[in-house]
Amino acid sequence: MRTRTIAFLIGIATFLHVPMLPSLWGLVFLPVVLWTVFVLPKFQILCAIICGFLWAFIRADIILSEGLDRMIEGDTVIVIGQVVSLPEILDSGIRFEFQINEMKSQDGVVLKSPGKVRLGWYRDNIEVKSGEYWQLYVRLKRPYGFSNPGGFDYEGWLFQHRIRATGYVRNDEQNELIR
């Protein structure tokens, strides 16, 4: 049992070194792998490694599917949600993490929410506190970052913190504190 658990973890660790998500066709082999685990004992370790790899693959695919829709990237949208981090004070404004509960286009069409986003609000004398609910007009984009070997991987950091988009708050008179 312990050997299979270690093999499963090796499969997960192996997946973490894959530079991009493999094709979904890998899931076709899942029934064969599971059948082999239960029927052929000499292949159980190899199958546990493959199961660990597939489990990590499925989890990563689920997390990545929660991201921002490419069709609305760069458009102004209306979001309602909660500030879920301590605001970071910058020279030109503030930056904070925001959990989107509801997202609409300016026409009022309900859009799929990406979940947690990182926003900058470039305006003087704005007070935002953790836990507050706001309606904001924002422009969002999918996370992009440089992945220099030995340097800071911003996109990886955002992924690790489940931040699905970044953007900024538009200076609009309809931005309002809800509670």
Residue pairs with C-beta under 8 A, 6 or more apart in sequence:
3 45
3 48
4 44
4 45
4 48
5 48
7 44
7 45
7 46
7 48
7 49
7 52
8 48
8 49
8 51
8 52
8 55
9 52
10 49
10 52
11 48
11 49
11 50
11 51
11 52
11 53
11 54
11 55
11 56
12 52
12 53
12 55
12 56
13 52
14 49
14 52
14 53
15 52
15 53
15 56
15 57
15 60
16 56
21 57
21 60
21 61
21 64
22 57
24 61
26 54
26 57
27 54
27 57
27 58
29 50
29 54
30 54
33 47
33 50
33 51
33 54
34 47
34 51
36 43
36 47
37 43
37 44
37 47
37 48
37 51
63 159
63 162
66 114
66 115
66 164
67 114
67 142
67 164
67 165
68 114
68 117
68 140
68 141
68 142
68 164
68 165
69 111
69 112
69 114
70 142
72 105
72 111
72 140
73 140
73 141
73 142
74 139
74 140
74 141
75 105
75 139
76 106
76 137
76 138
76 139
76 170
77 103
77 104
77 105
77 106
77 111
77 137
77 138
77 139
77 140
78 103
78 104
78 105
78 106
78 135
78 136
78 137
78 138
79 98
79 100
79 102
79 103
79 104
79 113
79 117
79 135
79 136
79 138
80 100
80 101
80 102
80 103
80 133
80 134
80 135
80 136
80 178
81 98
81 99
81 100
81 101
81 102
81 133
81 134
82 98
82 99
82 101
82 131
82 132
82 133
82 134
83 96
83 97
83 98
83 128
83 129
83 130
83 131
83 132
83 133
83 134
84 97
84 98
84 99
84 116
84 130
85 96
85 97
85 130
86 96
86 130
87 94
87 95
87 96
87 128
87 129
87 130
88 94
88 95
88 96
90 120
92 122
93 120
93 121
93 122
93 123
93 124
93 126
94 120
94 121
94 126
94 128
95 118
95 119
95 120
95 121
96 118
96 119
96 121
96 128
96 130
97 116
97 117
97 118
97 119
97 161
97 163
98 116
98 117
98 118
98 119
98 134
98 136
99 115
99 116
100 113
100 114
100 115
100 116
100 117
101 113
102 110
102 113
103 110
103 111
103 112
103 113
103 114
104 110
104 111
105 111
114 140
114 164
114 165
115 162
115 164
116 161
116 162
116 163
116 164
117 138
117 140
117 163
117 164
117 165
117 166
117 167
118 158
118 163
118 165
118 166
118 167
119 136
119 138
119 166
119 167
119 168
119 169
120 167
120 168
120 169
121 128
121 168
121 169
122 168
122 169
122 171
123 169
123 171
128 134
132 177
132 178
132 179
133 177
133 178
133 179
134 175
134 176
134 177
134 178
135 174
135 175
135 176
135 178
136 169
136 170
136 175
137 169
137 170
137 172
137 174
137 175
138 167
138 168
138 169
138 170
139 167
139 168
139 170
140 165
140 166
140 167
141 165
141 166
141 167
142 164
142 165
143 154
143 155
143 158
143 159
143 163
143 164
143 165
143 166
144 155
145 153
145 154
145 155
145 156
145 157
145 158
146 153
146 154
147 153
147 155
147 156
158 166
169 175
